[in-house]
């Protein structure tokens, strides 16, 4: 929670009745208080603000204070006013000026970072709610990672805040190992094969700030290699571009095209690409967004090609961060328009068009030395039409509309080791309940569990 300090200054007016001239020299009259003289008007120019930022960048707060007297501080832009507040020697005046700047630009992450760093110098505990706010409102992954380091107690705390930086690079590298009970997704009625896997993931994002937003380019690579279930070996490459525009003081609109390519068992498996449009609303202690996505997927193996089609998806997400808690709620609806798999000779028709509804709940508590979390997903698939097939036991023709309900639960522990390094430990249990069983064309009842540990490193430039 933000702590806003305010001074209440009382003004008193004295009414004086006309005096009898004979008493004028005998009754003392209170003299009016001297009027505080305002400093000569100072023209606020871009050059002046650039000079203040330059002084700050060179760690010359004394010159910032000298060049920005109190009379002009609230005529500066909110960001530069926050720079001046950071250099104040009086904490009360600094808090007043920070509050003024944040009221005018509530979601300018650099202002909140400056405020948090100022508090951190005086009392680290009082800065934690501000770092939590940075996690929520920042549009920048590098800034978010920095705030998370402070919340975890592993930030160095002496790095200078960069003002006016237009570009940055943020990357993550994850290396770990896991054991999965059913990586091939084999039905419960059959014999699943467990396997240990080596896991690696790398992501990189380049971001450039614009006058009214930002643009970024990102790429990711995921590789899971199983020691026994080689048919489940997965390689996924992702790319995306993003253009974010500020359409209000607390609102953003994001346009994001994306494309992904996957191999399974070392053979081409699937690719998909499309466009996502997102609207985000930032508030003091939470943010929410709605997103519409349209994309198409393609399968490279003949047996999967009828499942390819167009996806139309709507997402709603809500996040809040009442430190030391973090919680999020998400819900989505998706329609998939795909083909049918038909065998006219045997009157077989398998429907792949379907509608999905899902929810996700996540909660995490930060204990500084470690952060336990719990992620729960629940989603329902309902085919758009019935499928016709022969029962395996009798051979008789039957029709059925496929319905799957999947539950996935993941408890986890995140342990900060030092700046830019975290240890992540997790366990995932998933179970799909389906009305298609062992006597149907395919048994969709599947159970799987995964336990793993990974080291995550951050690269911030």
N, C-alpha and C positions, 0 to 999 in steps of 0.2 A: 504494500500500500504506500502511495506517495504521501510524504509528510510535508504539508505546506505550512510555513510559518508566516504570520501576518502581524504587522504592527498596527495598532489602533491609536491614532493620534487625535486627541480631543481639542477642540477649539472653543474658547469661551469669549463671549462678547459682553462688554460692559456698557450699560446704558447710563449716561450722565445727564442729570437735569440741569438747566441753566442756573447758575449761581447768582445770588444777590450780590451786586458789585461791592457792597460793604463787607461781605464775608469772604470775598475772593482770596484775600491774603491770609485768612485765618484758618480755613479748612483745606487740608491737603487734598489734592486731586491726583488720582493714580495716572501716571504718565503712560501713554500707549506704548506697547512693546515695539521695539524696532522691527521693521519689516526686513526679512532676510533678502538680501540682494541676490538676484539671479546672475549667474555667470553670463558673460557676453555670449550671444547666439553663435553656435558652432554649426557650420554647414556639414551635414552628414553626406559624405561622398563615397563612391565605391573605393576610391584610393585610401580614404581613412579606414574603412573596414578591412581592406587588404593589409594595411599597415598593422592594425591590431592583431590580425591573424598571424602575420609574419613575426611580430614580437612574441606571440604565444608559441609559435612553432620553434623559435630560438630559445624557448624557456626563459623569457624576459618578462615575467609577470609584473615586475616593477614598472616597466615602460608601458605595459597595458594599462595599469592603474593611472599612470601619469597622463596618458593620452585620452582616457575615457573617464572624465569626471562624472559625478552623479547626475549632473544636469542633462547630460546627453545620453545616458545609458539606455533609457526607454525609447529613444528615437532610433536606436540601431536596429538592424534586422535581428530576429529572434536568435539565430545561430550565433552571431557575433556578440549579442548580449550575453549568451551563455558562456562564451569565451571570457568575457569581462567578469562574469560571476565567478568563474573558476579561479580567477586571479585575485578575488577579494580576500582581504585579511580578516574581515569581520564576517563570521558565519551567518549572522542574522541578515545582513545586507545581501550576502550571496544567495541565501535561500529565497529571499524576496525576488531577486532578479531571475533566478532559475524558474520560480513559479510564474513570473510574468512571461518568460520566453516559452514555457511549456503550454501555457494557456493559448498562446497564439499559434503554435505548431505542435499539437499534442503528440503526433506520431513521427516527429523528426528524430530518428534514433540517435543521431550525433549529440543532440541537446541532452537527451536522457543519459547517454554515456558520460558526457562531461559532468552532469549532476552526480551520477553514481560514483565516478572517480573522485570527485571533490569530497563526497561523504566518506568514501573509502579511506581517504587520508586522515580523517578525523575520528571516525568510528566505523570500522568495517561492517558491523552488524546492521547499522542503520542504512547501509547501501544495498543490502540484499533485496528489498522490495523493488528498488529501481533496476537492479540487474534482471530481476524476474520480468519487469515490464519490457526491458530491451529484448528479451527472448521472444516476447509476444509481438512487438510492433516492428522489429527490424525486417527490412526486405533483403538484407544482406547476410548470406550464410557465414561469412567470416566474422561479422559483428556478433551474430548469434553464438558462434563457437566461443568467442571471447567472453561474452556474458556468462555462458555456461561454465567456463573455467573459473570465473569469480564465484559463482554460486557453489561450485565444488570445492572452493578453497585452494585451488592449485595455480591461480594466476600469479604472475610475478608482481604486478601492481605498480611497477615503476616505468612502464612504457608510455611514451607520450601519445596522446590522442591526436590522430592525424585529421586536420580540418581541410576540407576542400579536395580531398583525394577523389579522383574521378574513376579510377580503375582499381580492381583488386582481383586476386586469384584465390580460390578456395578449393582444397582437395582433401579427400579422405582415402585411406588405405586400410583395408580390413583383411586380416589373415587369421584363420582359425581352423578348428577341426570339429566334427560332429559325428554322431551316430544316429542313423535313421532306421526305424523298424520296417518301413515299407516304402522305399524310395520309388518303386515302380508303380505304386498305386494299385496293387493287386487286390481283388475283392476278398472280403473276410472268408467267403466260402472256399477260397483257394488257399494256397500256401505262400504267404508273403516272404520275401527275402530281405533280411536286414543287411546293412552295410555301413562301414565307417567311411567318412568322406573328408577330403581336404577342401576347405572353402577359402576363396579369395575374391575380394571385390575392391574396385578402384573407381572413384568418381572425381571429376574435375569440372569446375565452373569458372568462367571468366565473366566479370560483370563490369559494365561501364555506366556511370551515372549520367543522366540527362537532366535538362532543366526542369522537366515535369515528370520524371520517372527514371527508368533505367532499361537497358537491354542486356541480355546475357546469352551465353552459349555454353552448353553443358554436354558432357559425354560420360558414359559409365560402362564398366565391364564387370561381369559376374561369371565366376567359373567354379562349379562344384564337380569334383572328381571323386567317384566312388571306387572303393578298392575291390568290391566284388560285383555290385550291380552296375556294370559298365553301361548298360542300356539307358541308365538314368543320368549319365554324365551330361551336364548342362553348361552351355556357353551362351551368354546373352550380352549383346552389345546395344547400347542405347545412345541416342543423340536427341538434342532438343535445342530450340531457340525460344527465347522469351522476350516479349516486349511488355513492360509494365508502365502504365500511365496513371498519374494521380488525377482523379476526376473530382476530388473534393478534399477538404482538409483531412479527413480520416478515411477516405475511400480510394481504392485502387481498382483498375481494370487491367487484366492481363490476357494477352494473346499468345498462345504457346503451340506451335507445331512440333511434332515429335515423330520419331521412327525407331523401331527396334528390330533386331534380327537375332534368331535363336537357332542353336543346333542342339540336338538330343541324341545321345549315343554316338557322338562324333559325325552325325549326318544332318544335313539341312532339315529343319523342322518347321519353323514358322517365322513370318515377319508381319509386322503391323505398323500402321502409321495413320496419323490424323491430326486433328486440331482441337485444342481445349481453350475455352473462353471462361475466365474466372472473374468474379467480382468479390472484393474483400472489403470488409468494414472493420476498422480498428477502434477499440475502445480502451479505457484506462486499464482494465483488468481482464479483458477477454477480446477475442477477435472471432469473426465468423466469415465464412465464404460460401458462395454457391458457384457451381461449375457445371458447364455443359460441355460434353465431349462427343465428337463424332470421329470414328476411325474404322478402318477396314483391315482385316487380317487375311493372310494367305498361308496355306499349308502346302508343303512340298511333297509329302507322301500321299499316294493315291487314296489310301484308306481313310485319310483325314480330310481330304479336300472338300467333301460335302459340308463339313462343319464350318468352313470359312464363310465370312459374310460381313455385313455392316453392323456396327455397334453404335447405339444411341444411348448415352448415359447422362444422368443428372446426379450430382453430388451436393450434399449439404454438410458442412463441418463447423464445429464450434469448439474453441479452445479457451481455457482459462488457466491462470497461473497465480493462485493465492499462495505465494511462497510460504512453506516449503513444498506445497503440493503442485502438481501439474496434472490436468485432466483434459481429455478431449472426447468428443462425441461425433460420430459420423454416420450418415445414412445415405444410401444410394438406391436408384432405380435404373435398370438397364434393359433395353430391348435389343435382342440379337436377331437380325434377319439373315438366315442362312438357307442352304438348300436342303434337299432330302436325298437320302440314300435309298434307291429303289431296286427291286428285283422283280420285274413284271412276270417272269416265268413262274415264280413262287408266290406272287401277290404280296411281296414284302415291301414295306415302306417305313423308313426310320426318319422321324422328324428331328431337325436340329435347331430350328428357330425356337427361341425361348425368351422368357422374361425373368429377370432376377431382381430380388429385393434384399438388401443387406443392411446391417447396423454394426458399428464398431465402438467399443468403449475402452478407453485407456486411462490408467491412473498411475502416478508415480510420486513417491515421497523422497525428498532429498534429505538424507542424514549427513551430508557433507562427505563422510568417509565412504559411503556407498549409497546407492539409490535403488531400492526395490520397486519393481513395476509390475503391472498386470494388464495384459492386452486380451480382450475377448472379442471375437468375431462370430456373427451368426448371419447366414444368408440362405435364402430359399430360391431354388430354380424350379420353374414351372414351364414345361414345354407349351408352345403355342398351339399344337395340335396333337392328336393321338398318333401312335405308331402301330403298325400292323406287322405281326411276326408269328412264327410257329413256336409253340411251347416246346422246350427241350424234352420234357418227360412224355408228352402225349403226341406231339407233332401237330396238334390242332391249332388252327389259326385263331389268334386273339388280338384284341386291340387294347392299348393302354396309353395313358398320358403320363409321361415321366415327371416325377416330382422328387427333388432332392433337398434335404435340409442338412446343412453342414455347420458344425460347431467347432470352433478353434480357440484354444486357451493357451496363452503364453505368459507364464511368470518369468521374470528376468531380474538380474542384478547388474547394475553398472557401477564399476569401481574406478574412480579417477586415480591414476598412478602418479602422474606429474603433468606439467603443462604439455598439452597436445597429445596425451596418451591416455586411453581408457581400456579397461578390461571389461568385456561384456560376456555374461554367462546366461544361458537361457534354456528353457525346456518348453516344447510345444506338443500339445496333444490335439489331434484333429479326428473328427468322426463324421462321416457322411451317412445319413439315414435315407434310404431310397425305397420307393415302391417297386423298383426293378430288382428282382432277386435272382437266385441261382437258377430258377426255371424259366427265366426270360432270356431275351437275346443277349443281354449283358447284365451282370450283377454289379450294381452301382454302390453297394454298401462297402465302404472302405474305412479302415482305421489306420492311423499312422502316429508315430511319436518321434520327436527329435530332441536330443540333448547335445549341447555344444558350448564351446568357449572360443572367444576371438579377441584379438588385440586390435584396437582401432587407433590410428594415428591421423592427426589433422595437419594439413599444410596450409598456412595462411600467408599470403604475400600482398 
